[in-house]
Amino acid sequence: MRSDPSDHTSASRSVANIESLSSEATPRRLTISISQRTLWVAAGVALVALVAILALTRALGALLLIFFAIILAEAVRPLVMRLERLRVPRPLGALLIYLVIAALLVVIGWLLFTPLAAEINEFIANAPAYVAQVQQWAKDAQEALLANDPLSALVDALAAQFASSLETALPALLRFPLTVLSGAFGALISAVIVVTMSIFWLMSADKLRDFALSLTPERARADGASLFTELGHTLGGWVRGTLVAMLLIGSLTALGLALLGVPYALLLGILAGLTEVIPYLGPWISGTIAVIVTLLALDPLKALEVAVVFVIIQEVESNLVEPFVMSWAVHIDPLFVLIAITIGFEVLGVVGAIIAVPVAGMAQVLTQRVVAPAIRRVTTESRAAPAPLVSADASASLPRSPAPPDDEMSTD
């Protein structure tokens, strides 16, 4: 029996379809070609970025002043807006608010000047006795360690190193009063610059925002305006929340130390309020200083009581002040705050630790409003992309068993 030629044709088509499907299933190689023009553009971008980093490093002080001015301006913006609704010009309203704040600071300083000056004079008068007591403790510790040669050698090495460091730092210590005066004068000049720039920021911020929004697509301008508003609320809320936290922690510290009969309670309370500008870490810093002062002025038992008071204050700050004040003002997770403070202190020292929280707040707003939606949008578009279609011939034709050769087919 002879085979039909059409069977050979269909069989060859099936084999061709199978080969085409297997070739389509084989992954294709991705070839990336980089032209010389692309390399020059990348080199130019890297050079511009390097120049920008060097410029920012050189102008870091000026940038910090500008940042503090923006923070201060956003903190008083709600009050300025209320005065503007009462037909008070914006520059005049900002100046009036700053004058009221300065008057309040003068009144508070005048009320606290007498007891604070008395505590400072008492501390200066007792400073030699405190130094002698520390020296006696060091002498007793050295005598106690004489029986242990390795520890004694370690203490002697540390004492020699401390003495050499003190000798090296002696000229700086002698220039300390002049440094304090120059630092106070520089701080006053910086404060004037910050206040002046904050007034100009309040006058020009709306124009700068409109200009920035004009560079974006029209459909994104409403979201951009909302983003600028939320950033301003974050910065202003941080200032207001920090001031409330400083007042609460400083008052609690001064009251607790006064009830325990600890000397310099007002001075230590002010120190605790000032260190509260560094959230979560401030009470530990001020508490350590208060325990050392109490140990020098009174006895170890009273120092233990002060330590207990500061542990309670730390718990109040962590569980009440920070969650209700800073979360209401900035809405930042405590872990994020600690990470930001650590990085800021490592980069810029104390100033970096202070500005770490508002910077972290701005980063959180930008992540929630810009970065996260963009990632979700790209992910959604990639999932919604249609799968590649298979050709109709390949999908319709199914592989058949190949026809047997002529010599294996049966004859009539």
Secondary structure as GFF3:
##gff-version 3
##sequence-region A 1 412
A	DSSP	alpha_helix	5	25	.	.	.	ID=ss1
A	DSSP	alpha_helix	36	58	.	.	.	ID=ss2
A	DSSP	alpha_helix	60	85	.	.	.	ID=ss3
A	DSSP	alpha_helix	90	144	.	.	.	ID=ss4
A	DSSP	alpha_helix	149	174	.	.	.	ID=ss5
A	DSSP	alpha_helix	176	214	.	.	.	ID=ss6
A	DSSP	three_ten_helix	218	220	.	.	.	ID=ss7
A	DSSP	alpha_helix	221	260	.	.	.	ID=ss8
A	DSSP	alpha_helix	265	275	.	.	.	ID=ss9
A	DSSP	alpha_helix	282	297	.	.	.	ID=ss10
A	DSSP	alpha_helix	300	316	.	.	.	ID=ss11
A	DSSP	pi_helix	317	326	.	.	.	ID=ss12
A	DSSP	alpha_helix	327	329	.	.	.	ID=ss13
A	DSSP	alpha_helix	334	348	.	.	.	ID=ss14
A	DSSP	alpha_helix	350	366	.	.	.	ID=ss15
A	DSSP	pi_helix	367	371	.	.	.	ID=ss16
A	DSSP	alpha_helix	372	384	.	.	.	ID=ss17
A	DSSP	alpha_helix	392	396	.	.	.	ID=ss18
A	DSSP	three_ten_helix	406	408	.	.	.	ID=ss19
###
